[in-house]
Amino acid sequence: MAPSIPCFDLGRAILSLLVLTLSISTIQALSSDDRGAPLPSVYEVLPKYGLPSGLLPDSVVSYTLDDDGNFAVSLAKPCYIQFDYLVYYAEKITGKLSYGSITNLEGIQVQKFFLWLDVDEIKVDLPPADSIYFHVGFINKKLDVDQFETVHSCRDGVSGASCKRFWERVIEVLEL
């Protein structure tokens, strides 16, 4: 007599395979950490930290933000924006982001008279008010926060208008 071969039940095999596939998919979905979800833009992140979104130019191509607040922002290229003062943005900007402030800042400079000075720290009043503070070395400059509420376009270099404004400030100082 021939040995008995177990009867293959196609329906049970398909059902078992389906249950196994669904179980694996569920486990993967539960263990994922939203890697598929798009990151918010850096302009959306800044207000979550109590900072105006216009602190950075519109040419941000990518950014990273660690759990401890350390960040790196990459721009398409270095550029300038005219606020109350002319500001230079390097291609890479780094620092530490916490609620209401950016510390250990590198990659942003401001023109003061004939000099380009590193901006070391940016802070806002808490609770948020109308002022923002830029720490440049031992100097603490208070500015109106409104000029940083909108994201500004970058320009490649220093324009004639900003040079004119620079010389007007030099003349003001000399007249003192």
C-alpha positions in Angstrom: 0.0 0.0 0.0 1.3 3.4 -0.9 2.0 5.9 1.9 -0.7 8.4 2.5 -0.1 11.9 1.2 -1.8 14.6 3.2 -4.5 16.4 1.4 -3.5 19.9 0.3 -6.2 22.4 1.1 -5.7 25.4 -1.2 -8.3 27.5 0.7 -6.5 27.1 4.0 -3.1 27.8 2.5 -4.3 31.1 0.9 -6.0 32.1 4.2 -2.8 31.4 6.2 -0.7 33.4 3.7 -3.2 36.3 3.9 -3.2 36.3 7.7 0.7 36.2 7.7 0.9 39.1 5.3 -1.5 41.2 7.2 0.3 40.4 10.5 3.7 41.5 9.0 2.1 44.7 7.6 0.5 45.6 10.9 3.8 45.0 12.8 5.7 47.2 10.3 3.1 50.0 10.5 3.1 49.9 14.3 6.9 50.0 14.5 7.4 52.8 12.0 8.2 56.3 13.3 6.5 58.2 10.5 9.5 58.1 8.3 7.1 58.3 5.4 5.5 61.5 6.6 6.9 64.7 5.1 8.9 66.9 7.4 7.4 70.3 8.1 9.3 73.2 6.4 11.8 75.1 8.4 9.5 78.1 8.1 6.8 76.0 9.9 9.3 74.8 12.6 10.5 78.3 13.7 7.1 79.5 14.9 6.7 76.2 16.9 9.7 77.5 18.8 8.3 81.0 19.3 10.5 82.5 16.6 9.4 84.4 13.4 9.5 82.4 10.2 11.3 85.1 8.3 14.6 84.7 10.2 15.8 82.6 7.2 15.7 83.4 3.5 13.5 81.7 1.0 16.4 79.7 -0.5 16.5 76.9 2.2 16.9 73.6 0.3 17.1 71.3 3.4 17.5 71.2 7.1 18.1 68.8 10.0 16.9 69.2 13.6 18.1 66.8 16.3 16.1 65.9 19.4 18.4 68.1 21.5 17.8 71.2 19.3 21.0 71.2 17.2 20.2 72.1 13.7 21.8 72.6 10.3 20.2 74.6 7.4 21.5 74.4 3.9 20.8 77.3 1.4 21.0 77.1 -2.3 23.9 79.5 -2.1 25.2 82.3 0.2 23.1 85.4 0.0 22.1 88.8 1.5 18.8 90.3 2.8 18.3 93.9 3.8 16.5 94.3 7.1 17.2 97.3 9.3 20.8 96.1 8.7 22.3 94.1 5.8 22.4 90.5 6.8 24.6 87.8 5.2 23.6 84.1 5.2 26.3 81.5 4.5 25.4 78.4 2.5 25.3 76.4 5.8 23.8 77.8 9.0 24.1 75.8 12.3 23.0 76.4 15.9 20.9 75.2 18.8 17.2 75.8 18.7 15.2 76.1 21.9 11.9 77.8 22.7 12.4 81.5 22.1 16.1 81.4 21.1 18.8 80.2 18.8 22.2 79.9 20.4 25.6 78.7 19.2 24.7 80.3 15.9 27.1 80.1 13.0 26.6 81.2 9.4 24.8 84.5 9.8 26.6 87.9 9.8 25.3 91.5 10.0 27.0 94.6 8.6 27.7 97.3 11.1 29.6 100.3 9.6 32.6 98.8 7.7 32.6 95.5 9.5 30.8 92.1 9.1 30.0 90.8 12.5 28.9 87.2 13.5 25.5 86.9 15.0 26.0 84.5 17.9 22.5 84.3 19.3 18.9 85.3 18.5 16.2 85.7 21.2 12.6 86.9 21.5 10.7 88.0 24.5 8.7 85.4 26.3 5.8 85.6 26.1 6.3 86.8 22.5 6.2 90.6 22.1 7.2 93.1 19.5 11.0 92.8 19.9 13.7 90.4 18.8 17.3 90.5 20.1 20.5 89.8 18.1 23.6 89.1 20.1 26.7 90.1 18.1 29.8 89.6 20.3 29.2 91.7 23.4 26.6 93.9 21.6 22.9 93.1 22.1 20.7 94.8 19.4 17.0 95.1 19.9 14.9 95.2 16.6 11.3 95.2 15.7 10.1 91.6 15.1 7.7 92.6 12.4 10.4 92.8 9.8 11.1 89.0 10.3 7.5 87.8 10.2 7.6 87.2 6.4 10.1 85.1 4.5 12.3 87.3 2.3 14.0 86.6 -1.0 17.7 86.3 -1.1 20.0 88.3 -3.4 23.4 87.4 -4.5 25.3 90.5 -3.5 25.2 94.0 -2.0 23.1 96.3 -4.1 23.6 100.0 -4.7 20.7 100.8 -2.5 22.2 99.0 0.5 25.6 100.7 -0.2 23.8 104.1 -0.2 22.1 103.2 3.1 25.4 102.2 4.5 27.1 105.5 3.6 24.1 107.4 5.0 24.7 105.6 8.4 28.4 106.5 8.2 27.5 110.1 7.7 25.0 110.0 10.6 27.8 108.7 12.9 30.3 111.3 11.7 27.8 114.1 12.4 27.4 113.0 16.0 
